[in-house]
Amino acid sequence: MKYIIYLLGFLWIAAGAIAILYTDDYKAYFKGMMNRLDRKMLAIIPAVFGLLLLFAASSTTHSGFIRLIGILGIVKGVLIYFNPGGLFEISKDWVETFSDQGYRLVGIIALVLGTVVISWIQ
C-alpha cells in the first residue's frame, strides 16, 4: 500500500516541478493532451488515481484526507466521462486561458500535495 502512495506522491512532485520549471513545455503538452485524447479516455486517469488513493489510504496517518482526495478524483473522472452541460469543454477552455503564473500555481499545489502525501506515510 505504501508503494502506491509513494508512486502517486512522486508523480505529483514530478508534475509540479515540471510545471514550475518548464512552464511553456508543460502548457503545450497539457493542451495537446486535452485536444488529442478522447474525453472518455481522459476520464480514466483521475478515476484510476482516485481508486488507487482509496485503496492505499489506510497506509497513511491522515487516511480521511487521502480518501477525500480519492473520492474527488473518482467524481472528477465520472464528471469528465458523462460531461453534464458541456462541463468538460467549459473547463478545457478555462484552463487554456491560464497565464504562465496560473500553470506555475498548479505546479506549486501539486508539489506541496505530493510532499504532504508522502510525509503522511506510516
MARBA-767365 format. One record per residue: x, y, z of N, C-alpha, C, O in turn; residue number from 1; residue in one letter. Coordinates in nm, 2 decimals. Example, Ala and Ser with C-alpha at 12.3 -4.5 7.8 and 13.67 -1.06 7.14 Angstrom:
2
nx 1.32, ny -0.57, nz 0.78, cax 1.23, cay -0.45, caz 0.78, cx 1.32, cy -0.33, cz 0.78, ox 1.42, oy -0.33, oz 0.85, seq 1, type a
nx 1.28, ny -0.22, nz 0.71, cax 1.37, cay -0.11, caz 0.71, cx 1.29, cy 0.00, cz 0.79, ox 1.34, oy 0.11, oz 0.80, seq 2, type s
# end
This chain:
122
nx 0.08, ny -0.12, nz 0.00, cax 0.00, cay 0.00, caz 0.00, cx 0.09, cy 0.13, cz 0.00, ox 0.05, oy 0.23, oz -0.07, seq 1, type m
nx 0.19, ny 0.12, nz 0.08, cax 0.28, cay 0.24, caz 0.08, cx 0.34, cy 0.27, cz -0.05, ox 0.36, oy 0.39, oz -0.08, seq 2, type k
nx 0.36, ny 0.17, nz -0.13, cax 0.43, cay 0.19, caz -0.26, cx 0.33, cy 0.27, cz -0.35, ox 0.38, oy 0.35, oz -0.44, seq 3, type y
nx 0.21, ny 0.25, nz -0.34, cax 0.11, cay 0.33, caz -0.42, cx 0.11, cy 0.47, cz -0.38, ox 0.12, oy 0.56, oz -0.47, seq 4, type i
nx 0.12, ny 0.50, nz -0.25, cax 0.12, cay 0.64, caz -0.21, cx 0.25, cy 0.70, cz -0.25, ox 0.26, oy 0.82, oz -0.29, seq 5, type i
nx 0.37, ny 0.63, nz -0.24, cax 0.49, cay 0.68, caz -0.28, cx 0.49, cy 0.71, cz -0.43, ox 0.53, oy 0.82, oz -0.47, seq 6, type y
nx 0.43, ny 0.62, nz -0.51, cax 0.43, cay 0.64, caz -0.66, cx 0.34, cy 0.77, cz -0.69, ox 0.39, oy 0.85, oz -0.77, seq 7, type l
nx 0.22, ny 0.78, nz -0.63, cax 0.14, cay 0.89, caz -0.66, cx 0.20, cy 1.02, cz -0.61, ox 0.19, oy 1.13, oz -0.68, seq 8, type l
nx 0.26, ny 1.02, nz -0.49, cax 0.33, cay 1.14, caz -0.44, cx 0.44, cy 1.18, cz -0.53, ox 0.45, oy 1.30, oz -0.55, seq 9, type g
nx 0.52, ny 1.09, nz -0.57, cax 0.64, cay 1.13, caz -0.66, cx 0.59, cy 1.18, cz -0.79, ox 0.65, oy 1.26, oz -0.85, seq 10, type f
nx 0.48, ny 1.12, nz -0.84, cax 0.42, cay 1.17, caz -0.97, cx 0.37, cy 1.31, cz -0.95, ox 0.39, oy 1.40, oz -1.04, seq 11, type l
nx 0.31, ny 1.34, nz -0.84, cax 0.26, cay 1.48, caz -0.82, cx 0.38, cy 1.57, cz -0.81, ox 0.38, oy 1.68, oz -0.86, seq 12, type w
nx 0.48, ny 1.53, nz -0.74, cax 0.60, cay 1.62, caz -0.72, cx 0.67, cy 1.64, cz -0.86, ox 0.71, oy 1.75, oz -0.89, seq 13, type i
nx 0.68, ny 1.54, nz -0.94, cax 0.74, cay 1.55, caz -1.07, cx 0.66, cy 1.64, cz -1.16, ox 0.71, oy 1.73, oz -1.23, seq 14, type a
nx 0.53, ny 1.62, nz -1.16, cax 0.44, cay 1.71, caz -1.24, cx 0.45, cy 1.85, cz -1.20, ox 0.45, oy 1.94, oz -1.28, seq 15, type a
nx 0.45, ny 1.87, nz -1.07, cax 0.46, cay 2.01, caz -1.01, cx 0.59, cy 2.07, cz -1.05, ox 0.60, oy 2.19, oz -1.09, seq 16, type g
nx 0.70, ny 2.00, nz -1.04, cax 0.83, cay 2.06, caz -1.07, cx 0.84, cy 2.09, cz -1.22, ox 0.90, oy 2.19, oz -1.25, seq 17, type a
nx 0.79, ny 2.00, nz -1.30, cax 0.79, cay 2.03, caz -1.45, cx 0.71, cy 2.15, cz -1.48, ox 0.75, oy 2.23, oz -1.56, seq 18, type i
nx 0.59, ny 2.16, nz -1.41, cax 0.50, cay 2.28, caz -1.44, cx 0.57, cy 2.41, cz -1.40, ox 0.55, oy 2.51, oz -1.46, seq 19, type a
nx 0.65, ny 2.40, nz -1.29, cax 0.72, cay 2.52, caz -1.24, cx 0.84, cy 2.56, cz -1.33, ox 0.86, oy 2.67, oz -1.37, seq 20, type i
nx 0.92, ny 2.46, nz -1.36, cax 1.05, cay 2.48, caz -1.43, cx 1.03, cy 2.50, cz -1.58, ox 1.10, oy 2.58, oz -1.64, seq 21, type l
nx 0.95, ny 2.42, nz -1.64, cax 0.93, cay 2.41, caz -1.78, cx 0.79, cy 2.45, cz -1.82, ox 0.72, oy 2.37, oz -1.88, seq 22, type y
nx 0.74, ny 2.57, nz -1.78, cax 0.61, cay 2.61, caz -1.80, cx 0.56, cy 2.60, cz -1.94, ox 0.45, oy 2.55, oz -1.97, seq 23, type t
nx 0.64, ny 2.65, nz -2.04, cax 0.59, cay 2.65, caz -2.17, cx 0.58, cy 2.51, cz -2.23, ox 0.48, oy 2.48, oz -2.30, seq 24, type d
nx 0.67, ny 2.43, nz -2.20, cax 0.66, cay 2.29, caz -2.25, cx 0.54, cy 2.22, cz -2.18, ox 0.47, oy 2.14, oz -2.25, seq 25, type d
nx 0.52, ny 2.24, nz -2.05, cax 0.41, cay 2.18, caz -1.98, cx 0.28, cy 2.22, cz -2.04, ox 0.19, oy 2.14, oz -2.06, seq 26, type y
nx 0.27, ny 2.35, nz -2.07, cax 0.15, cay 2.41, caz -2.12, cx 0.12, cy 2.35, cz -2.26, ox 0.00, oy 2.31, oz -2.29, seq 27, type k
nx 0.22, ny 2.34, nz -2.34, cax 0.20, cay 2.28, caz -2.48, cx 0.16, cy 2.13, cz -2.47, ox 0.07, oy 2.09, oz -2.54, seq 28, type a
nx 0.23, ny 2.06, nz -2.38, cax 0.19, cay 1.92, caz -2.36, cx 0.05, cy 1.90, cz -2.31, ox -0.02, oy 1.81, oz -2.35, seq 29, type y
nx 0.01, ny 1.98, nz -2.21, cax -0.12, cay 1.97, caz -2.15, cx -0.23, cy 2.00, cz -2.25, ox -0.33, oy 1.93, oz -2.26, seq 30, type f
nx -0.21, ny 2.11, nz -2.32, cax -0.31, cay 2.15, caz -2.43, cx -0.32, cy 2.04, cz -2.53, ox -0.43, oy 2.01, oz -2.58, seq 31, type k
nx -0.20, ny 1.99, nz -2.58, cax -0.20, cay 1.88, caz -2.68, cx -0.27, cy 1.76, cz -2.63, ox -0.35, oy 1.69, oz -2.70, seq 32, type g
nx -0.25, ny 1.72, nz -2.50, cax -0.32, cay 1.60, caz -2.45, cx -0.47, cy 1.62, cz -2.44, ox -0.54, oy 1.53, oz -2.47, seq 33, type m
nx -0.51, ny 1.74, nz -2.40, cax -0.65, cay 1.77, caz -2.39, cx -0.72, cy 1.77, cz -2.53, ox -0.84, oy 1.73, oz -2.54, seq 34, type m
nx -0.65, ny 1.80, nz -2.63, cax -0.71, cay 1.81, caz -2.77, cx -0.69, cy 1.67, cz -2.84, ox -0.78, oy 1.64, oz -2.92, seq 35, type n
nx -0.58, ny 1.60, nz -2.81, cax -0.56, cay 1.47, caz -2.88, cx -0.64, cy 1.36, cz -2.83, ox -0.70, oy 1.28, oz -2.91, seq 36, type r
nx -0.65, ny 1.35, nz -2.70, cax -0.72, cay 1.23, caz -2.64, cx -0.87, cy 1.25, cz -2.63, ox -0.92, oy 1.37, oz -2.62, seq 37, type l
nx -0.94, ny 1.14, nz -2.65, cax -1.08, cay 1.15, caz -2.63, cx -1.12, cy 1.18, cz -2.49, ox -1.05, oy 1.14, oz -2.39, seq 38, type d
nx -1.23, ny 1.25, nz -2.47, cax -1.28, cay 1.29, caz -2.34, cx -1.30, cy 1.16, cz -2.25, ox -1.27, oy 1.17, oz -2.13, seq 39, type r
nx -1.35, ny 1.06, nz -2.31, cax -1.38, cay 0.94, caz -2.23, cx -1.25, cy 0.87, cz -2.19, ox -1.25, oy 0.80, oz -2.08, seq 40, type k
nx -1.15, ny 0.88, nz -2.27, cax -1.02, cay 0.82, caz -2.23, cx -0.95, cy 0.90, cz -2.12, ox -0.89, oy 0.85, oz -2.03, seq 41, type m
nx -0.97, ny 1.03, nz -2.13, cax -0.92, cay 1.12, caz -2.02, cx -0.98, cy 1.10, cz -1.89, ox -0.92, oy 1.12, oz -1.78, seq 42, type l
nx -1.11, ny 1.06, nz -1.89, cax -1.18, cay 1.03, caz -1.76, cx -1.12, cy 0.92, cz -1.68, ox -1.14, oy 0.91, oz -1.56, seq 43, type a
nx -1.06, ny 0.83, nz -1.75, cax -1.00, cay 0.71, caz -1.68, cx -0.89, cy 0.75, cz -1.59, ox -0.87, oy 0.69, oz -1.48, seq 44, type i
nx -0.81, ny 0.85, nz -1.63, cax -0.69, cay 0.89, caz -1.55, cx -0.73, cy 0.93, cz -1.40, ox -0.67, oy 0.87, oz -1.31, seq 45, type i
nx -0.81, ny 1.03, nz -1.38, cax -0.84, cay 1.07, caz -1.24, cx -0.92, cy 0.96, cz -1.17, ox -0.91, oy 0.95, oz -1.05, seq 46, type p
nx -1.00, ny 0.88, nz -1.24, cax -1.08, cay 0.78, caz -1.17, cx -0.98, cy 0.67, cz -1.12, ox -1.00, oy 0.62, oz -1.01, seq 47, type a
nx -0.88, ny 0.63, nz -1.20, cax -0.79, cay 0.53, caz -1.16, cx -0.70, cy 0.58, cz -1.04, ox -0.68, oy 0.51, oz -0.94, seq 48, type v
nx -0.66, ny 0.71, nz -1.05, cax -0.58, cay 0.77, caz -0.94, cx -0.66, cy 0.77, cz -0.81, ox -0.61, oy 0.74, oz -0.70, seq 49, type f
nx -0.79, ny 0.80, nz -0.83, cax -0.88, cay 0.81, caz -0.71, cx -0.90, cy 0.67, cz -0.65, ox -0.90, oy 0.66, oz -0.53, seq 50, type g
nx -0.92, ny 0.57, nz -0.73, cax -0.93, cay 0.43, caz -0.68, cx -0.80, cy 0.39, cz -0.61, ox -0.81, oy 0.33, oz -0.50, seq 51, type l
nx -0.69, ny 0.42, nz -0.67, cax -0.56, cay 0.39, caz -0.60, cx -0.55, cy 0.46, cz -0.47, ox -0.50, oy 0.40, oz -0.37, seq 52, type l
nx -0.59, ny 0.58, nz -0.46, cax -0.58, cay 0.65, caz -0.33, cx -0.67, cy 0.59, cz -0.23, ox -0.64, oy 0.58, oz -0.11, seq 53, type l
nx -0.79, ny 0.56, nz -0.27, cax -0.89, cay 0.49, caz -0.18, cx -0.83, cy 0.36, cz -0.13, ox -0.84, oy 0.33, oz -0.01, seq 54, type l
nx -0.77, ny 0.29, nz -0.22, cax -0.71, cay 0.16, caz -0.19, cx -0.60, cy 0.17, cz -0.09, ox -0.58, oy 0.08, oz 0.00, seq 55, type f
nx -0.52, ny 0.27, nz -0.10, cax -0.39, cay 0.28, caz -0.02, cx -0.41, cy 0.38, cz 0.09, ox -0.31, oy 0.40, oz 0.16, seq 56, type a
nx -0.52, ny 0.44, nz 0.12, cax -0.54, cay 0.54, caz 0.22, cx -0.51, cy 0.49, cz 0.36, ox -0.46, oy 0.56, oz 0.45, seq 57, type a
nx -0.53, ny 0.36, nz 0.38, cax -0.51, cay 0.31, caz 0.52, cx -0.36, cy 0.30, cz 0.56, ox -0.33, oy 0.29, oz 0.68, seq 58, type s
nx -0.27, ny 0.32, nz 0.46, cax -0.13, cay 0.32, caz 0.50, cx -0.08, cy 0.46, cz 0.53, ox 0.05, oy 0.48, oz 0.54, seq 59, type s
nx -0.16, ny 0.56, nz 0.55, cax -0.12, cay 0.69, caz 0.58, cx -0.18, cy 0.73, cz 0.72, ox -0.27, oy 0.67, oz 0.77, seq 60, type t
nx -0.12, ny 0.83, nz 0.78, cax -0.16, cay 0.88, caz 0.91, cx -0.29, cy 0.96, cz 0.90, ox -0.37, oy 0.97, oz 0.99, seq 61, type t
nx -0.32, ny 1.02, nz 0.79, cax -0.44, cay 1.10, caz 0.77, cx -0.52, cy 1.04, cz 0.65, ox -0.54, oy 1.10, oz 0.55, seq 62, type h
nx -0.57, ny 0.92, nz 0.68, cax -0.64, cay 0.84, caz 0.58, cx -0.77, cy 0.91, cz 0.53, ox -0.81, oy 0.89, oz 0.42, seq 63, type s
nx -0.83, ny 0.98, nz 0.62, cax -0.96, cay 1.05, caz 0.58, cx -0.93, cy 1.15, cz 0.47, ox -1.01, oy 1.16, oz 0.38, seq 64, type g
nx -0.83, ny 1.23, nz 0.48, cax -0.79, cay 1.33, caz 0.38, cx -0.76, cy 1.26, cz 0.25, ox -0.80, oy 1.31, oz 0.14, seq 65, type f
nx -0.68, ny 1.15, nz 0.25, cax -0.64, cay 1.08, caz 0.13, cx -0.76, cy 1.02, cz 0.07, ox -0.78, oy 1.02, oz -0.05, seq 66, type i
nx -0.86, ny 0.97, nz 0.15, cax -0.98, cay 0.91, caz 0.09, cx -1.06, cy 1.02, cz 0.03, ox -1.12, oy 1.00, oz -0.08, seq 67, type r
nx -1.07, ny 1.14, nz 0.09, cax -1.14, cay 1.25, caz 0.03, cx -1.08, cy 1.29, cz -0.11, ox -1.15, oy 1.31, oz -0.21, seq 68, type l
nx -0.95, ny 1.29, nz -0.12, cax -0.88, cay 1.32, caz -0.25, cx -0.92, cy 1.21, cz -0.35, ox -0.94, oy 1.24, oz -0.46, seq 69, type i
nx -0.92, ny 1.09, nz -0.30, cax -0.95, cay 0.97, caz -0.39, cx -1.10, cy 0.98, cz -0.44, ox -1.12, oy 0.96, oz -0.56, seq 70, type g
nx -1.19, ny 1.02, nz -0.35, cax -1.33, cay 1.03, caz -0.39, cx -1.35, cy 1.15, cz -0.49, ox -1.42, oy 1.14, oz -0.58, seq 71, type i
nx -1.28, ny 1.26, nz -0.46, cax -1.28, cay 1.37, caz -0.56, cx -1.23, cy 1.33, cz -0.69, ox -1.28, oy 1.38, oz -0.80, seq 72, type l
nx -1.12, ny 1.25, nz -0.70, cax -1.07, cay 1.20, caz -0.82, cx -1.17, cy 1.12, cz -0.90, ox -1.18, oy 1.13, oz -1.02, seq 73, type g
nx -1.24, ny 1.03, nz -0.83, cax -1.34, cay 0.94, caz -0.89, cx -1.45, cy 1.03, cz -0.94, ox -1.50, oy 1.01, oz -1.05, seq 74, type i
nx -1.50, ny 1.13, nz -0.86, cax -1.61, cay 1.22, caz -0.91, cx -1.56, cy 1.30, cz -1.03, ox -1.64, oy 1.32, oz -1.12, seq 75, type v
nx -1.44, ny 1.34, nz -1.03, cax -1.39, cay 1.41, caz -1.15, cx -1.39, cy 1.33, cz -1.27, ox -1.43, oy 1.37, oz -1.38, seq 76, type k
nx -1.35, ny 1.20, nz -1.26, cax -1.35, cay 1.11, caz -1.37, cx -1.49, cy 1.09, cz -1.42, ox -1.51, oy 1.08, oz -1.54, seq 77, type g
nx -1.59, ny 1.07, nz -1.33, cax -1.73, cay 1.05, caz -1.37, cx -1.78, cy 1.17, cz -1.44, ox -1.85, oy 1.16, oz -1.54, seq 78, type v
nx -1.75, ny 1.29, nz -1.39, cax -1.80, cay 1.41, caz -1.45, cx -1.74, cy 1.43, cz -1.59, ox -1.81, oy 1.48, oz -1.68, seq 79, type l
nx -1.61, ny 1.40, nz -1.60, cax -1.55, cay 1.41, caz -1.74, cx -1.61, cy 1.31, cz -1.83, ox -1.63, oy 1.34, oz -1.95, seq 80, type i
nx -1.64, ny 1.19, nz -1.78, cax -1.70, cay 1.09, caz -1.87, cx -1.84, cy 1.12, cz -1.92, ox -1.87, oy 1.12, oz -2.04, seq 81, type y
nx -1.92, ny 1.16, nz -1.83, cax -2.06, cay 1.19, caz -1.86, cx -2.08, cy 1.33, cz -1.91, ox -2.18, oy 1.36, oz -1.99, seq 82, type f
nx -2.00, ny 1.43, nz -1.88, cax -1.99, cay 1.56, caz -1.93, cx -2.13, cy 1.63, cz -1.92, ox -2.19, oy 1.67, oz -2.03, seq 83, type n
nx -2.18, ny 1.65, nz -1.80, cax -2.31, cay 1.72, caz -1.79, cx -2.30, cy 1.87, cz -1.83, ox -2.22, oy 1.94, oz -1.78, seq 84, type p
nx -2.39, ny 1.91, nz -1.92, cax -2.39, cay 2.05, caz -1.96, cx -2.27, cy 2.10, cz -2.03, ox -2.24, oy 2.22, oz -2.03, seq 85, type g
nx -2.19, ny 2.01, nz -2.09, cax -2.07, cay 2.06, caz -2.16, cx -1.96, cy 2.11, cz -2.07, ox -1.88, oy 2.19, oz -2.10, seq 86, type g
nx -1.96, ny 2.05, nz -1.95, cax -1.87, cay 2.10, caz -1.84, cx -1.72, cy 2.08, cz -1.88, ox -1.64, oy 2.16, oz -1.85, seq 87, type l
nx -1.70, ny 1.97, nz -1.96, cax -1.56, cay 1.94, caz -2.00, cx -1.51, cy 2.05, cz -2.09, ox -1.39, oy 2.10, oz -2.07, seq 88, type f
nx -1.59, ny 2.09, nz -2.19, cax -1.54, cay 2.19, caz -2.28, cx -1.52, cy 2.33, cz -2.22, ox -1.43, oy 2.40, oz -2.25, seq 89, type e
nx -1.62, ny 2.36, nz -2.12, cax -1.60, cay 2.48, caz -2.05, cx -1.47, cy 2.48, cz -1.97, ox -1.40, oy 2.58, oz -1.97, seq 90, type i
nx -1.45, ny 2.37, nz -1.90, cax -1.33, cay 2.36, caz -1.82, cx -1.20, cy 2.37, cz -1.90, ox -1.10, oy 2.43, oz -1.87, seq 91, type s
nx -1.21, ny 2.30, nz -2.02, cax -1.09, cay 2.30, caz -2.11, cx -1.06, cy 2.44, cz -2.16, ox -0.94, oy 2.48, oz -2.17, seq 92, type k
nx -1.16, ny 2.51, nz -2.20, cax -1.14, cay 2.65, caz -2.25, cx -1.09, cy 2.74, cz -2.13, ox -1.00, oy 2.82, oz -2.16, seq 93, type d
nx -1.14, ny 2.72, nz -2.01, cax -1.09, cay 2.80, caz -1.90, cx -0.94, cy 2.77, cz -1.87, ox -0.87, oy 2.86, oz -1.84, seq 94, type w
nx -0.90, ny 2.64, nz -1.87, cax -0.77, cay 2.60, caz -1.84, cx -0.67, cy 2.66, cz -1.95, ox -0.56, oy 2.69, oz -1.92, seq 95, type v
nx -0.72, ny 2.66, nz -2.07, cax -0.63, cay 2.70, caz -2.18, cx -0.61, cy 2.85, cz -2.18, ox -0.51, oy 2.90, oz -2.24, seq 96, type e
nx -0.69, ny 2.93, nz -2.10, cax -0.66, cay 3.07, caz -2.09, cx -0.57, cy 3.11, cz -1.97, ox -0.55, oy 3.22, oz -1.95, seq 97, type t
nx -0.52, ny 3.00, nz -1.90, cax -0.43, cay 3.03, caz -1.79, cx -0.31, cy 3.10, cz -1.84, ox -0.26, oy 3.07, oz -1.95, seq 98, type f
nx -0.26, ny 3.19, nz -1.76, cax -0.13, cay 3.25, caz -1.78, cx -0.02, cy 3.16, cz -1.73, ox -0.05, oy 3.05, oz -1.68, seq 99, type s
nx 0.11, ny 3.20, nz -1.76, cax 0.22, cay 3.11, caz -1.71, cx 0.21, cy 3.10, cz -1.55, ox 0.25, oy 3.00, oz -1.50, seq 100, type d
nx 0.17, ny 3.21, nz -1.49, cax 0.16, cay 3.21, caz -1.34, cx 0.06, cy 3.11, cz -1.30, ox 0.07, oy 3.05, oz -1.19, seq 101, type q
nx -0.05, ny 3.10, nz -1.37, cax -0.16, cay 3.00, caz -1.34, cx -0.10, cy 2.86, cz -1.34, ox -0.13, oy 2.78, oz -1.25, seq 102, type g
nx -0.03, ny 2.83, nz -1.45, cax 0.03, cay 2.69, caz -1.46, cx 0.14, cy 2.67, cz -1.35, ox 0.15, oy 2.56, oz -1.29, seq 103, type y
nx 0.21, ny 2.77, nz -1.31, cax 0.31, cay 2.76, caz -1.20, cx 0.24, cy 2.74, cz -1.07, ox 0.28, oy 2.67, oz -0.98, seq 104, type r
nx 0.12, ny 2.81, nz -1.05, cax 0.04, cay 2.79, caz -0.93, cx 0.00, cy 2.65, cz -0.92, ox 0.00, oy 2.58, oz -0.81, seq 105, type l
nx -0.05, ny 2.59, nz -1.03, cax -0.09, cay 2.45, caz -1.03, cx 0.02, cy 2.36, cz -1.00, ox 0.01, oy 2.26, oz -0.92, seq 106, type v
nx 0.14, ny 2.39, nz -1.05, cax 0.26, cay 2.32, caz -1.02, cx 0.30, cy 2.33, cz -0.87, ox 0.34, oy 2.22, oz -0.81, seq 107, type g
nx 0.29, ny 2.44, nz -0.81, cax 0.32, cay 2.46, caz -0.67, cx 0.22, cy 2.38, cz -0.58, ox 0.26, oy 2.31, oz -0.49, seq 108, type i
nx 0.09, ny 2.38, nz -0.62, cax -0.01, cay 2.30, caz -0.55, cx 0.02, cy 2.15, cz -0.56, ox 0.02, oy 2.08, oz -0.46, seq 109, type i
nx 0.06, ny 2.11, nz -0.68, cax 0.09, cay 1.96, caz -0.70, cx 0.22, cy 1.93, cz -0.62, ox 0.22, oy 1.82, oz -0.56, seq 110, type a
nx 0.31, ny 2.01, nz -0.62, cax 0.44, cay 1.99, caz -0.55, cx 0.41, cy 1.98, cz -0.40, ox 0.46, oy 1.88, oz -0.33, seq 111, type l
nx 0.34, ny 2.07, nz -0.34, cax 0.30, cay 2.06, caz -0.20, cx 0.22, cy 1.94, cz -0.17, ox 0.24, oy 1.87, oz -0.06, seq 112, type v
nx 0.12, ny 1.91, nz -0.25, cax 0.03, cay 1.80, caz -0.22, cx 0.11, cy 1.67, cz -0.23, ox 0.09, oy 1.58, oz -0.14, seq 113, type l
nx 0.20, ny 1.65, nz -0.32, cax 0.28, cay 1.53, caz -0.33, cx 0.37, cy 1.52, cz -0.21, ox 0.39, oy 1.41, oz -0.15, seq 114, type g
nx 0.43, ny 1.63, nz -0.16, cax 0.52, cay 1.63, caz -0.05, cx 0.44, cy 1.59, cz 0.08, ox 0.49, oy 1.51, oz 0.16, seq 115, type t
nx 0.32, ny 1.65, nz 0.09, cax 0.24, cay 1.62, caz 0.21, cx 0.20, cy 1.48, cz 0.22, ox 0.20, oy 1.41, oz 0.32, seq 116, type v
nx 0.15, ny 1.43, nz 0.10, cax 0.11, cay 1.29, caz 0.10, cx 0.22, cy 1.19, cz 0.13, ox 0.20, oy 1.09, oz 0.21, seq 117, type v
nx 0.34, ny 1.21, nz 0.08, cax 0.45, cay 1.13, caz 0.11, cx 0.49, cy 1.14, cz 0.26, ox 0.53, oy 1.04, oz 0.32, seq 118, type i
nx 0.48, ny 1.26, nz 0.31, cax 0.52, cay 1.27, caz 0.46, cx 0.42, cy 1.21, cz 0.55, ox 0.45, oy 1.19, oz 0.67, seq 119, type s
nx 0.30, ny 1.18, nz 0.50, cax 0.20, cay 1.12, caz 0.59, cx 0.20, cy 0.97, cz 0.59, ox 0.12, oy 0.90, oz 0.65, seq 120, type w
nx 0.29, ny 0.91, nz 0.51, cax 0.30, cay 0.76, caz 0.51, cx 0.35, cy 0.71, cz 0.65, ox 0.44, oy 0.76, oz 0.70, seq 121, type i
nx 0.28, ny 0.60, nz 0.69, cax 0.32, cay 0.55, caz 0.83, cx 0.44, cy 0.47, cz 0.82, ox 0.48, oy 0.41, oz 0.92, seq 122, type q
# end
